Amino acid sequence: NAGVTQTPKFQVLKTGQSMTLQCAQDMNHEYMSWYRQDPGMGLRLIHYSVGAGITDQGEVPNGYNVSRSTTEDFPLRLLSAAPSQTSVYFCASLSDRLHEAFFGQGTRLTVV
Amino acid sequence: LAKTTQPISMDSYEGQEVNITCSHNNIATNDYITWYQQFPSQGPRFIIQGYKTKVTNEVASLFIPADRKSSTLSLPRVSLSDTAVYYCLVGDIGNTGFQKLVFGTGTRLLVSP
Protein backbone atom coordinates (compact mmCIF):
# COMPACT_ATOMS: atom_id res chain seq x y z
CA ASN A 1 0.00 0.00 0.00
CA ALA A 2 1.95 3.05 -1.27
CA GLY A 3 -0.35 5.82 0.07
CA VAL A 4 0.73 9.21 -1.30
CA THR A 5 3.82 9.24 -3.53
CA GLN A 6 5.66 12.41 -4.51
CA THR A 7 8.38 12.77 -7.12
CA PRO A 8 11.04 14.00 -7.24
CA LYS A 9 12.31 14.09 -3.67
CA PHE A 10 14.86 16.80 -4.44
CA GLN A 11 15.10 19.35 -7.26
CA VAL A 12 17.26 22.35 -8.08
CA LEU A 13 15.95 24.85 -10.63
CA LYS A 14 17.29 28.00 -12.14
CA THR A 15 15.23 31.17 -11.95
CA GLY A 16 12.72 31.24 -14.78
CA GLN A 17 12.63 27.50 -15.38
CA SER A 18 9.38 25.58 -15.19
CA MET A 19 8.74 22.15 -13.78
CA THR A 20 6.02 19.82 -12.54
CA LEU A 21 5.93 18.19 -9.13
CA GLN A 22 4.15 14.87 -9.29
CA CYS A 23 1.74 13.49 -6.72
CA ALA A 24 -0.13 10.20 -6.88
CA GLN A 25 -2.34 8.39 -4.37
CA ASP A 26 -3.74 4.87 -4.46
CA MET A 27 -6.47 5.24 -1.83
CA ASN A 28 -9.21 6.48 -4.17
CA HIS A 29 -9.52 9.72 -2.22
CA GLU A 30 -11.46 12.52 -3.86
CA TYR A 31 -9.74 15.35 -1.99
CA MET A 32 -6.10 16.20 -2.69
CA SER A 33 -4.04 19.26 -1.87
CA TRP A 34 -0.62 20.86 -2.16
CA TYR A 35 1.22 22.69 0.62
CA ARG A 36 4.51 24.47 0.91
CA GLN A 37 6.55 24.66 4.08
CA ASP A 38 9.32 27.19 4.51
CA PRO A 39 12.06 26.63 7.13
CA GLY A 40 10.70 26.82 10.68
CA MET A 41 7.20 27.63 9.44
CA GLY A 42 3.87 25.89 9.26
CA LEU A 43 2.25 24.52 6.12
CA ARG A 44 0.55 26.88 3.72
CA LEU A 45 -2.13 25.65 1.33
CA ILE A 46 -1.36 26.31 -2.35
CA HIS A 47 -4.16 24.57 -4.27
CA TYR A 48 -6.62 21.82 -3.58
CA SER A 49 -8.99 19.59 -5.50
CA VAL A 50 -12.26 17.97 -4.43
CA GLY A 51 -12.37 15.56 -7.35
CA ALA A 52 -11.34 14.99 -10.94
CA GLY A 53 -11.85 18.16 -12.96
CA ILE A 54 -12.38 20.37 -9.89
CA THR A 55 -9.63 22.54 -8.37
CA ASP A 56 -9.52 25.67 -6.25
CA GLN A 57 -7.00 28.08 -4.80
CA GLY A 58 -5.62 27.99 -1.30
CA GLU A 59 -3.74 30.65 0.66
CA VAL A 60 -0.72 31.08 -1.64
CA PRO A 61 -1.66 30.11 -5.22
CA ASN A 62 0.34 32.68 -7.19
CA GLY A 63 3.03 31.18 -9.41
CA TYR A 64 1.50 27.70 -9.34
CA ASN A 65 -0.96 25.82 -11.53
CA VAL A 66 -2.77 22.56 -10.93
CA SER A 67 -5.06 20.24 -12.81
CA ARG A 68 -6.87 17.03 -11.86
CA SER A 69 -7.60 14.78 -14.80
CA THR A 70 -7.79 11.57 -12.73
CA THR A 71 -8.63 10.70 -9.14
CA GLU A 72 -5.12 9.34 -8.59
CA ASP A 73 -2.92 12.21 -9.82
CA PHE A 74 -2.62 15.86 -8.80
CA PRO A 75 0.45 17.51 -10.35
CA LEU A 76 1.68 20.95 -9.31
CA ARG A 77 3.25 23.14 -11.99
CA LEU A 78 5.68 25.95 -11.37
CA LEU A 79 5.32 28.27 -14.33
CA SER A 80 8.47 30.37 -13.95
CA ALA A 81 10.48 29.46 -10.86
CA ALA A 82 11.59 32.22 -8.50
CA PRO A 83 13.93 32.04 -5.47
CA SER A 84 10.92 32.80 -3.27
CA GLN A 85 9.54 29.39 -4.26
CA THR A 86 12.42 27.61 -2.55
CA SER A 87 10.59 25.42 -0.06
CA VAL A 88 9.52 21.91 0.82
CA TYR A 89 6.32 20.91 -0.96
CA PHE A 90 3.91 18.38 0.47
CA CYS A 91 1.02 16.69 -1.28
CA ALA A 92 -1.87 15.26 0.72
CA SER A 93 -5.05 13.30 0.14
CA LEU A 94 -7.99 13.24 2.48
CA SER A 95 -10.28 10.44 3.42
CA ASP A 96 -13.70 12.09 3.36
CA ARG A 97 -15.13 9.36 5.54
CA LEU A 98 -12.51 9.66 8.26
CA HIS A 99 -11.50 13.30 7.71
CA GLU A 100 -7.91 12.08 7.97
CA ALA A 101 -5.23 13.47 5.67
CA PHE A 102 -2.35 11.39 4.36
CA PHE A 103 0.82 13.19 3.35
CA GLY A 104 3.60 12.35 0.96
CA GLN A 105 7.25 12.52 1.98
CA GLY A 106 7.75 15.91 0.39
CA THR A 107 9.76 17.47 -2.43
CA ARG A 108 12.60 19.75 -1.43
CA LEU A 109 12.89 22.43 -4.10
CA THR A 110 15.71 24.96 -4.40
CA VAL A 111 15.54 27.80 -6.92
CA VAL A 112 18.83 29.52 -7.63
CA LEU B 1 -12.79 30.45 8.44
CA ALA B 2 -12.11 29.18 11.93
CA LYS B 3 -8.72 30.45 13.10
CA THR B 4 -6.69 28.53 15.66
CA THR B 5 -4.21 29.77 18.24
CA GLN B 6 -1.61 27.51 19.86
CA PRO B 7 1.50 28.11 21.95
CA ILE B 8 4.56 28.42 19.75
CA SER B 9 6.64 26.02 21.81
CA MET B 10 6.59 23.80 24.88
CA ASP B 11 9.26 21.94 26.80
CA SER B 12 8.86 18.71 28.77
CA TYR B 13 10.80 15.80 30.22
CA GLU B 14 10.52 12.13 29.51
CA GLY B 15 7.71 10.42 31.40
CA GLN B 16 5.66 13.57 31.94
CA GLU B 17 2.17 14.22 30.63
CA VAL B 18 1.99 17.04 28.10
CA ASN B 19 -1.14 19.07 27.42
CA ILE B 20 -1.27 21.36 24.39
CA THR B 21 -4.23 23.71 24.21
CA CYS B 22 -5.67 25.18 21.05
CA SER B 23 -8.11 28.09 20.91
CA HIS B 24 -10.72 28.25 18.14
CA ASN B 25 -13.28 30.84 19.14
CA ASN B 26 -14.99 30.96 15.74
CA ILE B 27 -15.53 27.22 15.33
CA ALA B 28 -18.60 26.43 13.25
CA THR B 29 -21.29 23.88 14.00
CA ASN B 30 -20.10 21.37 11.41
CA ASP B 31 -16.37 21.74 12.13
CA TYR B 32 -14.26 18.90 13.50
CA ILE B 33 -11.07 19.39 15.51
CA THR B 34 -8.06 17.44 14.30
CA TRP B 35 -4.48 17.19 15.51
CA TYR B 36 -1.44 16.30 13.42
CA GLN B 37 2.16 15.54 14.34
CA GLN B 38 5.14 16.41 12.16
CA PHE B 39 8.71 15.20 12.53
CA PRO B 40 11.57 17.02 10.76
CA SER B 41 11.79 16.26 7.02
CA GLN B 42 8.49 14.36 7.06
CA GLY B 43 4.90 15.16 6.18
CA PRO B 44 2.37 15.61 9.00
CA ARG B 45 0.73 12.53 10.46
CA PHE B 46 -2.82 12.30 11.78
CA ILE B 47 -3.02 11.83 15.56
CA ILE B 48 -6.58 12.25 16.71
CA GLN B 49 -9.89 13.90 15.82
CA GLY B 50 -13.00 14.86 17.74
CA TYR B 51 -16.20 16.85 17.68
CA LYS B 52 -17.09 17.21 21.35
CA THR B 53 -16.32 15.82 24.84
CA LYS B 54 -13.39 13.38 24.99
CA VAL B 55 -11.74 11.11 22.46
CA THR B 56 -8.95 8.67 23.26
CA ASN B 57 -6.82 6.42 21.08
CA GLU B 58 -3.57 4.52 21.56
CA VAL B 59 -1.49 7.66 21.08
CA ALA B 60 -3.33 10.56 22.74
CA SER B 61 -6.48 11.99 24.24
CA LEU B 62 -8.44 14.98 23.02
CA PHE B 63 -10.55 17.02 25.42
CA ILE B 64 -13.19 19.38 24.03
CA PRO B 65 -15.36 21.49 26.38
CA ALA B 66 -19.05 21.97 25.78
CA ASP B 67 -18.65 25.37 24.07
CA ARG B 68 -16.02 23.87 21.68
CA LYS B 69 -14.05 27.14 21.66
CA SER B 70 -10.89 25.33 22.65
CA SER B 71 -9.44 21.84 22.74
CA THR B 72 -6.57 20.14 24.54
CA LEU B 73 -4.32 17.44 23.16
CA SER B 74 -2.97 15.26 25.95
CA LEU B 75 0.11 13.09 25.43
CA PRO B 76 0.63 10.68 28.34
CA ARG B 77 4.18 9.87 29.50
CA VAL B 78 6.06 11.46 26.62
CA SER B 79 9.34 10.08 25.34
CA LEU B 80 12.17 11.65 23.34
CA SER B 81 10.50 10.41 20.15
CA ASP B 82 7.51 12.66 20.82
CA THR B 83 9.65 15.70 20.03
CA ALA B 84 7.83 17.17 17.03
CA VAL B 85 5.56 19.97 15.88
CA TYR B 86 1.88 19.52 16.71
CA TYR B 87 -0.81 21.20 14.64
CA CYS B 88 -4.39 21.88 15.63
CA LEU B 89 -6.82 22.13 12.73
CA VAL B 90 -10.46 23.07 12.67
CA GLY B 91 -12.37 21.81 9.67
CA ASP B 92 -13.27 24.46 7.09
CA ILE B 93 -16.25 23.18 5.17
CA GLY B 94 -16.07 24.47 1.58
CA ASN B 95 -18.93 24.94 -0.79
CA THR B 96 -18.68 21.34 -1.95
CA GLY B 97 -18.89 20.04 1.60
CA PHE B 98 -15.30 18.87 1.77
CA GLN B 99 -12.98 20.17 4.42
CA LYS B 100 -10.26 22.56 3.27
CA LEU B 101 -7.40 21.83 5.62
CA VAL B 102 -5.59 24.97 6.74
CA PHE B 103 -2.59 24.55 9.03
CA GLY B 104 -1.39 27.15 11.48
CA THR B 105 2.18 27.45 12.73
CA GLY B 106 1.81 24.63 15.24
CA THR B 107 3.39 23.98 18.65
CA ARG B 108 6.99 22.83 18.75
CA LEU B 109 7.32 20.28 21.58
CA LEU B 110 10.80 19.48 22.86
CA VAL B 111 11.14 16.47 25.16
CA SER B 112 14.37 16.26 27.13
CA PRO B 113 15.89 13.32 29.04
Interface residues (C-beta under 8 A of the other chain):
Chain A: V4 E30 Y31 S33 Y35 M41 G42 L43 R44 L45 Y48 V50 I54 D56 G58 E59 F90 A92 L94 D96 L98 H99 E100 A101 F102 F103 G104 Q105 G106
Chain B: Y32 T34 Y36 S41 Q42 G43 P44 R45 F46 Q49 V85 Y87 G91 G94 T96 F98 Q99 K100 L101 V102 F103 G104 T105 G106
